[in-house]
Amino acid sequence: FNNDAVESALLLKAMVDRLSRCVGEQVDEFQTLMFKKAQHLGSAVSAPSQVLDIFVDEVLRGTALFSVSLMLKRLEPILRDIAKLPPWQLIAAVTRPIQGELQVIPKMVHMQGKIFETPTILLSGAVSGEEEVPVGVQGVLVRDAASAPDILSHCAVRARNAGILLATCFDPDITTRIEAELVGQWVEVRCNNDGTLSVERAERPSNDKKLMRKLSRTNIDVAQDHLQSSPGETKLVNMNLTRDLKCSWCITPDEMSDSVVGSKSLNLALLAPKLPKEVRTPQAVALPYGCLQKTLTHPENAQIVLPKLQACLERLQPTTSNERAAAIFEEARQLILQLALPPELGKALKDSMQVVGGRDGEGRLSGLFNESEAWEATKQVW
């Protein structure tokens, strides 16, 4: 591109990254669609469990996605070298830091069947992609590109599904330093927004072998919540469903500030007085922060919807799976749609619209207002 090798490599790398994400999304979609069905049908004909566990992986490896993933694996180190990019490829990234004891292994295949008695981060040699991630492993750092699995490998898919970090390093100096300084130490690994990865020494949370053994066999999100929490820190999340911030039911533009409305309403209110008179802005009123809580605690809703919504959202915690969280959110959405319109809110909306119309000399907003439609739209937003 413009006779610039670095710029050309960056453009190609951007395309490779997009393809990698597409392949990953396709893999996740097929896993969601087929895995449970394959387990159900396979168990009905007494198929071996180890066959059922990799059935969808093998189906995917028989598609064009497998060829694409191999091509991406070959291109990755070449493009990184030309474009002088960060030395880490995140095959299965994680959105939060992970902690564990750093251990070095020559090959992942040698660890099959092994159970780590404490949460562990592995610095590994060759990972063919056919291996299972051992029990207790929170993340796998692969030493070099030649030893790394492709993004469609069994190991990569399993890591993504389980929330386990899988990353490849393209700089041998980095992995040599990690091995020399941190083996046997408790470390924290963090995926950064710029595509880099950091491995730093951290304070070991406990020397209780029984507790470490239990956490190594626990869901990774639950284990990491425990490892990274302060002693006595609560892990429960309490939703604010009753604190209405002593807000008004509805406010006009001259009452808006960043403490009571979002940026969209506020920017519109700030823009209007700065424009020439011939340039008009949409007339607007806003329901301020706290209006939902004020509606929930109103006598029209406090006895029925509020307790149900509280009970629903109490089930949503940091360790809740994405699938379970989606079901909880859908239940909460249906409860919000059952809210009754407080008469005070309906009156405040009409009064505020009349104030705005009187100020502008025309009731554009009042003329468009339909109470039932506006209430349904409000509940959809909430």
N, C-alpha and C positions, 0 to 999 in steps of 0.2 A: 504494500500500500504506500504510494508516493515514494517508492524505493527505500522504505524504512522497514527493516526486518523486525525491529522491536514492535512497531505499531501493527504490522501485519500479524505477528505472533499474538499480540493482545486481542486483536479482532477474532482470530481463530480460537483463542482460549475462551473468549466470551461465548462463541458458538458452541464449543465443547461443553462448557458449563451448562448452557441451556439444554443441550442434548442429554447431559447426565441427569439433570433434574427431571426431564421428560421420561427418561428410562426409569428413574426411581419412582416417579408417580405411577407409571404403568405397572411396575412391579407391585407397589402397594395396593393398587386397585384390583389386580388379579388375585393377590393374596386375600383381600377382603371378600371378593366374589366367590372364590373357589375353595379356600382352605377348610372352612367348616363343612361344606358340602362333601368334600373329599374325605374328611374324617368320618362323617356320618355314613356315607356309602361304603367306604372301605371297611369300617368296623362291622357293617352288616354282612360282609363276605369274608370276615376274619383275616383281612390283609395285615401283614406285620406292621407294627406301629412305626418302625424306622422307615418303612416305605411310605407310609402316609405322611410322615413329617416332612419329607422332601418331595412329595408328589408334585405340588404346584411349582417348586423350584425347577424340577426337571421339565415340566411342561413349558415353562418360560425359556429354558435353555434350548428348547427346540424351535424357538421363534427367531425372527430377525433381530429381536432385542439383544440376543446373546452376541451376534456378530457385531452389532453396534457397540456393545460394552467392551468387547475385545479391542476394537479400533480405538475407542476413547482411551483405553488403558495404554496403548502404544503411543498415542499422541501426547498424552499428559506430560511426561517428563521432557519430551523434546520441546514443546511449547513453553514450558516453565523455564527451561534453560535459556532459550532465545529471548524470552520476554523479561528475564530476571525477576521472576515472581517469587512470593513467599515460599518457603521450603516444605510446606505441609499441604497434602491433599486430604480433605475430610470426606472419606467414603461414607461413613455413617456419623454425621455430626450430632452433637447434643446441645441443647439450649441452655444448660446450666453447668456449673463446674462439677466435676466428679472427683472424689477422693478415694485413695486406696494405697496399699503398700506396693511399691514398684519392684517387680521381679523380672529377671531377664531369662528368656528361653531361646534355644537355637531354632526350633521349629514348632509351629502350632500343632502339627500332627502328633508330636510326642506327648501332648497334654490331653489327648482324647481320653475321657473317662476320669480324669483327675478332678478332685473337688478341693478348691482352695478354702482353707479354714478361716481366712480373713479376707475382707474385700480387697481386691488386687487389681493393679494396673500392670499389664504385661508389655514389656519391650521385646518384640518377637523378631526372629529371623523369618524364614520363608513361611508364608501363609498361602496355601494353594487355593483356598476358597471352598474346599470340600469339607473342611472341619466344622465341628460344633464349637461354639464359644464355651469354655469350661465353666462349671458352676462356681460362683464367687468372683468371676472376672467382671470388673466394671468398665474396663476400656482396654483396647489393644492398639499399641503403637508399632507399626511395621517399619523395619530399619531402612528399607530402600524400595524403589519402584519395581525392581526386578523380582522382589520377593512378595509383592503385594497382590491381593486378589482383585478381580474386576468387580464393578459395581453390581453385577447380576449374579455373582457367586453365591453359593449357599450360605457361606459365612457372613457376607455383607448383608444379605437379606435378613438373616436371623438377627444380626446386630441391630439393624434399623428397627425391626419389629420389637425387639426387647429394650430399646433405648440405650444400647451399649455403644460407647464411642469406638470407632474404627478409623484410624488415620494412618497415612503413609508419609514418611519423611524422605525428602530428596537431598538432604545435606548430611553426609556421614559425620561431619564434625559435630553436629547437634546431637545425634544419637550416641556418639562416643562420649560427649560431655555428660549426657544424661546417665549413661551407664557408669561412668567413673564417679560421679558425685552423688547419685541418688538411689542406687540399688539398695534395697532393704529399708529405705526410708519411707515415711508416710508423705505422699505427694498430693497436690491438687492440680488437675489438668483442666484447662479452660479453653474453649473454642472462641476466638475473638471475631468481631464483626468484619475485620479486614481479611479474613481467610487464614490467619495465622493461628498457631496453637502454642500455648505456654505450659510448661511443666515446672512447678515450683515446690520446694519443700514446704510442708504444712505441719501443724501440731497434731500429733496422734490423739484422736478423741477419747480413746479408752485403751487400757491394757487388759481388760476383762476378756479372757479367751472365750468364755462361754457366750458372751454377748457378740463378739466378733464372728464366732461360728454361726450364730443365729442370723446375723445381718448378711453374711455371705450367701445364705440360702434364701434370702428375702427378695421380693420384687425390688429392682434397682432404685426406683423412685423412692420407695419407703426407706430403703437402706440409706440412701444419700440424704434424705430428710433428717434421719436420726444422726448420721455422722456429722452433719454440718450445723446442727442446732445447738444452741447454748444449753447448759444444764438447766432443767426445769422449764425450758421454753415451751409454751403451748404450741401445738401444731394445728389446733382448730381454727377455722376461719369463721368469723361472725359477720354476717351481712348487716349493713345499716338499713333497716327497713322502717324505723320509727322516728329517727331524728330528722325533723323537717327544717332545721336551721332557722326556724321562725320566719319562714319566707312568706311573701304575698302569694296569692293564688296566680296572679298574672301581672306582668309589668309592661310599661310602654318604653320606647327607645330612650327617653331621657332618664329613665331609672336604671338602665343597663350598665353593668361594670363587669370586669373579669372575675369578680367574686360571686356573681349571681347567674351569669349566663356563659355559654360557650363562645368561641371566637367567631363563629359564623354570624350569630345575631349581633355580637358586639361590633364587629367590623362594619356591618351594614349600618348600625346606629352611628358610628363614628364617621362613616363616609358621607352620609346624607347632607349634613350641614356644610361640607366642604365643596359641594358640587354647585355649578351654576343652576339657577332656578329652572332653566329649561331641561335640565337633565334630572329625571325623576328616578327614585329608587323604590323598590317594592315596599308598600306599607307593611308593618310588622308589629306584632306583640310577642311576648315570650313567656313560657312557663319557667320560672327560675329554678335553680338547684333546690331540691328539697320538696318540690311539688308532688313528686311521686309518693314520697313518704307521707306527706300531708294528706294525700288521697287515701293511702292505705290505712291511716289511723283515723280517718273520718268515720263517724258512726255507720255510714252506708256500707263500709267495707271492713271495719275493724273486727267484727265478730265472725266473719266467714272467710274472706279471701286472705287477710293478713296472717292468721295462724297457719293456714294451709301453706302459704308461700314460705313462711319461716321454717316450717317442718321440711319443706321440699329443699330449700337452699342449705339447710344444715347438713344435708348429705353430701354437699359439694366441698371437698377438701383437697389440699395439695397433692394427695396421693391418689385421687380419683382418676381412673383411666379416661382417655378421650371418649371412648364409646359410651361409658357410663355418664360422663359429664354432658354429652350431647342429649342423652335421654332426660337428665335432670333439667337442662335448660329448656327443652321442649315442654316439659311439665310446667315449669315456671311461666313460660310464655302463655300457655293455655290459661293459667290462673290469672295472669295480668289482663287477659282479654275478658275475664269475667267481672272486672271492676265496674262499679256503678259510678256514674258521673255525679260528684257532689254538686248540689244546687249552687253553692257559693262559687264554685269554679266556673260553672256555666255563666253565671251573672257577671263575674269578674272579666271573663273573656269578652262579653258583649260590651261592657262598660269601657274596657281598655281600647277596643276597636273604635268606639264612638269618640273617645278622646283623641286618638290618632287621626280619625277622619275630620274632626273639628279643627285640629291644628293645621291639617293640609288643605282644608277647604273642600274636600271630597271624600265620600265614604267608600272608597274602592274596596277596602278589606271587609267592611260590614256587609256590602252588597254581595260578596262571594261566600259569606259565612253560612254554613249549615251545621247546626249543633251536633246532630248524630254522626255526620261524616267526619267532622273535626274530632269528635271523641274517639271514634274508631281509629283514625289516623294517629292520634296521640298514644293510644294503647299499643299500637303497632311499634311506634318508636320506643316506648318504654320496654 
